[in-house]
Amino acid sequence: MTSRSPVWHPFTQHAVQPEAVMISKGEGAWLEAADGRRIFDAISSWWVVTHGHRHPHIMQAIKQQADRLDQVIFAGFTHEPAEKLARRLVEITPPELEYVFFSDSGSTSVEVALKMALGFWRHHGSNRNRILALEGAYHGDTIGGMSVGERGVFNAPYDPLLFDVQRIPFPAAGREQATLDALDAACMKGDVAALIVEPLVLGAGGMLIYPPHVLAGMKRVCAAHEILFIADEVMTGWGRTGTLFACEQADISPDIACYSKGLTGGSLPLAVTLCRADIFDAHYSADRSRTFFHSSSYTANPIACAAALANLEIWQREPVMERISAIAAFHQDKLARFRDDERFSNVRQIGTIAALDLAAKDAGYLADIGPRLYRGFLARGLLVRPLGNTIYIMPPYCSTAHDLDLVYDAVDELADESD
Ligand SMILES: *Cc1c(COP(=O)(O)O)cnc(C)c1O
């Protein structure tokens, strides 16, 4: 007999969900449960694991750093892993990003980005304070992140605490110009501080993809109105969309960018917010009231920074891009059989992300279809967590064709069982 666990799990309705699976080991693209079951991690443990679980180079870097320095206050002090990492990030991210602010989660990196934007305008003597965001966006679960994200069942109880944001329609196919026109109109009002977007893919909003030219168009409109452009690359970064960062495909440099999830290869929590020099400069003053008043206790944790540096070395040393291309090609190939299949709609793919919507009578996020599919996949040894009726696959880059075949075969089978 086991006694009831005191753990309160994230995004989990304990009253109806089965007991959590006890995982005792991770290796490559696979998880091992305490009862011996092997489970293919088809969603990279919530989109964070890029090179696979326990990549030896990252594990070694963590061990070596743990022998030297575990943690140190980051105000007034610094350390080599953070200094090296910041320099490398400035080198590999879009050219205009010159300063690096460390934090510990994607949500926090978004809060930091919003605070940088408002600080920038305030220190320039402007009261621009409105944020624009895309409909269907997800930017994290803190109050600021929820405020700029789509409103719905997830945040209804907290609505009184959320600040007002103006929404720009999602650039659905054929409606791209409407998005740019709405953005332009919103920018005219003169009170806008920044636009925040997930470049090329709205992740938690349902894996909705839009083309690079629209991303470039949004950046162009913002630049014309001198409005800050914030790229939330927390999910899209580190190769997910087929390039190291999604903004590269639109050939744009955001004014502020957030990166987290794959930053440490998915091994330890770490996030960064990068910004243009003039945003740092707006806070640079003998006047202490202009200080950027933000910190997380574990800001730039040395072990996490060492893991991130090891991740960057893997990108240099190993054929990561080739692996990503191979997964992208495999997705293309396997999705083909579902494109004319009336059980599915909106079959889509970008880089290592594949998604398709299962036809269902009740398709909302709270409908039973998501949990039923989840249980079906799990029974087949696959970790797949549909968003409502949207099934998506976002595997670690070390996944094999055989691993992915298991998922696609299960998609085919489960679609028949789900009516
Ligand atoms: C996951 C995610 C976040 C939040 O990151 P956490 O580390 O979970 O706080 C923010 N923005 C986007 C686009 C995300 O996908």
The ligand as a MOL file (V3000), in Angstrom:
LIG
                    3D

  0  0  0     0  0            999 V3000
M  V30 BEGIN CTAB
M  V30 COUNTS 15 15 0 0 0
M  V30 BEGIN ATOM
M  V30 1 C 6.9500 27.2690 -22.2890 0
M  V30 2 C 6.8050 28.6760 -22.7550 0
M  V30 3 C 6.9200 29.7550 -21.8550 0
M  V30 4 C 7.0640 29.5560 -20.3810 0
M  V30 5 O 8.2510 28.9180 -20.0450 0
M  V30 6 P 8.3800 28.2220 -18.5940 0
M  V30 7 O 9.8030 27.8080 -18.5290 0
M  V30 8 O 7.4110 27.0780 -18.6000 0
M  V30 9 O 8.0220 29.2520 -17.5910 0
M  V30 10 C 6.8730 31.0270 -22.3770 0
M  V30 11 N 6.7090 31.2490 -23.7010 0
M  V30 12 C 6.5870 30.2430 -24.5820 0
M  V30 13 C 6.4440 30.5470 -26.0300 0
M  V30 14 C 6.6060 28.9100 -24.1300 0
M  V30 15 O 6.4400 27.9130 -25.0080 0
M  V30 END ATOM
M  V30 BEGIN BOND
M  V30 1 1 1 2
M  V30 2 1 2 3
M  V30 3 2 2 14
M  V30 4 1 3 4
M  V30 5 2 3 10
M  V30 6 1 4 5
M  V30 7 1 5 6
M  V30 8 2 6 7
M  V30 9 1 6 8
M  V30 10 1 6 9
M  V30 11 1 10 11
M  V30 12 2 11 12
M  V30 13 1 12 13
M  V30 14 1 12 14
M  V30 15 1 14 15
M  V30 END BOND
M  V30 END CTAB
M  END
